[in-house]
């Protein structure tokens, strides 16, 4: 689970870096890059983070249930 959370964090940080670079860039395409690429990376990072929490919680619940059955 730690690896998944690290990957989610990297996606969010990369999205923030893209958005920071777009704020310095003074071309009209910068807004499109900011919204499409930066927003997509942040959104994917958040969704992957939430997925990691949900799948990790069910995995630990299955493990503890199996331990109780023995």
Secondary structure, 3 states (H helix, E strand, C coil): CHHHHHHHHHHHHHHHHHHHHHHHCCCCHHHHHHHHHHHHHHHHHHHHHHHHHHHHHHHHHHHHHHHHHC
